[in-house]
Amino acid sequence: MGFGRLPVRIVFAAILVVVTASAAFAERRVALVFGADRYEAIRPLANAVNDARAVEEALDALGFEVFSEANRDLRRMRRALEDFAEDAAGADVALIFFAGHGVEIAGENRLLPTDADASSLEALEASSLPLEELRRTAAEVADIALIVLDACRNDPFGVSSDPQGRGAKALRLPATVKPGLGRLGRAENTLFAFSAAPGETAADGKGNNSPFTTALAKYLGTDGLEIRSVLTLVQQEVYERSRGAQLPYVESGLPALFFASQASGELPERERLLLAMADVSPQMREDVERIASDAGMPLAPLYGALIGGDIAGLNREERTEKLREAAASFAKVRDELRTLRSGDERVTALRRAAEEQLALGAFDGARAKLSEAANIDATSRETLKANYVERTLSEAATHYLNGGAAAAELKYQLAIADYEKAAALYAELEDKDVPAEDMHQEILALGALGSVYMTSGNVGASSGAFQAQLMVAKRRASSDPANTGWQLGLSIAYNNVGDARKAEGDLVSALAAYEAGLAIRERLSTTDSADTELQYGLSVSHERVGHVRMAQRDLAGALAAYEASLAIRKTLLKADPGNRTWQYGLMFGHNWIGDVQVLQRDFADALAAYEAGLAIGERLAAANPADSLLQHGLTAVLTRIGDVRLEQGDVAGAIAAYDAFFAIADRLARADPGNVIFQRNLLVLHQRTGNLRMEQGDVSGALAAYVSGLAIAERLAKNDPNNSLSLHDLSLAHGKIGNTRAKQGDIAGAVAAYQAGLVIAERLAKADPDNGQWQGFLSAFYFKLAEVGGDPRANYRKALSVLESMARRGMRTPSDDLSPDLLRSKLEALDTLEAAE
């Protein structure tokens, strides 16, 4: 698996070996392994001794001389340490492993022997073994000391432990005794590895071994990997398998590299991913864990998409959207791998193996399994014509699955290649008698191909794929008109075509496609009004029609479509008020209606619509405070409310809405400073605030707001110097400051601001001479400079030249306030003035 750019240090993304076998085993290695599960006075454990045996076997295979002790009381544990110090003296590497109960008392880590007495704090202190004794013994034996504990360090005197965890039973003790364990200080020449983070519980496991020991035994012998990297693998394996519930802790004071095993080649894909995961930032981890939990999926595939899909450098909102896309793609291909079966058991087995690889985040491994399955079908269909159709369908389905695996890693070109192969194979069977299930699979494959093309920006190819999907869906639906599933599939195909046509700018064709899909859904919903998914889909179809009519400025048609959609969603929510998806839909439905009413100058109804949407959004946001997309949606509604209140002359109401907007936008921007959208929200808000202050006559307050906006605009333009929107924002910010300086009578300041904005405006206009907005903006800057005395004659002429050029090319001037006639009159006035002088 190839990993993309990550804006954090990834040291181990592709580890190669740096030592030889002879160097690895020249030293003397010794280990003392403890396991305790037969506790006399506290809760016994199921797997601790099993864990000790598993680690003993792993160490023995690596050339360690292992001394093992099982179910020892305190006296025998101390005796074992004394014997180890004597028998292992002079070794190069000493490792001590303990599996069993562990606690922290007043800042000191202690291990519990089988005779640990938890009747009181004093009794427990007297009957437990300080971790320091293990460290001291290991340090006496060898220059390199490794202390590995698979034990819970939760204080047994706090709340009761997890029955599946490694903690002792609770006692009532003073509040000064705190549960959990603080981080250890760095100990010279010693590495500590604990099975859970400080203060957290380590699971005992449901099988024969704990999760920590399972991972430790698995990776301890990884060829050619230094011990700290081995433990990183263990950390991330436990973290991923527990879906974020348990993260082992490592503190290293080793001065040199220690390799447990001999040299080898590059690490397998899963291990490379685990090592790369260790360098993912806490914020990204939080996002991955939340999205994986929402999708009910393992963590590894999402980390694979984060790293392999090269999306870690995106801002948080964009990255979250991509991770959700990857999660949806993973869930889809996982379900299809489980349900799609082949007549060849080898192919079915390879698909199952691919599913296992996907769950581990090993996308290359999964695709390799699916490619192998496709090759089996391809070879068979070429040599055995009798099963040509069956094998072709099986091969096509496998390529479809392989495309889904690539899409789950956000590898769009790989996905396109496999979806194209699937589509071509299905096309070979166009004149054959294909089972209904497989024809449905063809429709899905063409839809997936169109979607990936659309996501990757190839709208033309997307349109072609969706058109092909529509043709197959029509053929299937006409063969069985009473089949609701086929009719619904045809409606979806029409919507896909509409999406593509809309993206191409062909609104007429888009509307025709959407209305065809809408007609089908209306017919289906009439026959099955109790199907809530069908009803919600109908509301979405109305909304699609509304969007196109809005773009065509058919405001009455748009409003009718949006109101039809809203009515359906209101009815659905009466039956299921807690449905979050429907609540989202209702919120946006109110907003769309408000947008139409604003354009109709119906501000009272628009305000009512926006406030209804805001009320829903606030309830959703209160229940989901971590959802930044929802919070961002609230800012959009608050902006609309503020603007409408201004139109109504309600300045105080507008300020209140903008203040609420600012509180959310500022919080989002601080939480994710790299998010361009959140930062631009703040910029827009500062400019709106400045505009409002200017209307109130508060010129100083307006200038302060504009200066705050300018700082953001400068930062955004610096971070993305080729982004025309960021440059336009920066130019506009300079222009607003120039206007304000001029209002204050600061002519020098106004000229400086206008000149700074003009430099950017000239660059934009030169880069895109057909962009009427940029050209009009340029003429406005020339005009403003002339108005404040910045070489008036030259700048009036430049402004006039731009507007005349626009008129010759049929481009509309940006404003009635700035026209060629106005500029000519300005020049004539200058001529008159000069003549009089």
Beta strands, then each sheet from edge to edge (+ up, - down):
strand 1: 29-35
strand 2: 65-70
strand 3: 91-105
strand 4: 108-111
strand 5: 129-130
strand 6: 142-152
strand 7: 190-194
strand 8: 249-252
sheet 1: 2+ 1+ 3+ 4- 5+
sheet 2: 2+ 1+ 3+ 6+ 7+ 8-
end
